[in-house]
Amino acid sequence: MPHLRINAVWDPEAEVWVAESEDVPGLVTEAETIEALTEKLRVLIPELLEANGITPVTDDHYLPFEIHAKRRDGISIPG
């Protein structure tokens, strides 16, 4: 079954997750949590696929997507 890959990166200055995807032309969105981002993607992905004339072929009219999240952080250590 085909799936879409969504890349999400934490922006520490804006304090949001920023998502983009080569599989979904025009997709750039952000949200404060991964959960909120997932909800936005459920709306935006079908809209952008339709706007770009892309009709994925699936057996059951269900198109999964994977969010690959990357967040870089650090801690202060004594010394």
PyMOL commands that set and color helices and strands:
alter all, ss='L'
color gray80, all
select helices_A, chain A and resi 34-51
alter helices_A, ss='H'
color red, helices_A
select strands_A, chain A and resi 4-11+16-20+28-31+65-70
alter strands_A, ss='S'
color yellow, strands_A
deselect
rebuild
show_as cartoon
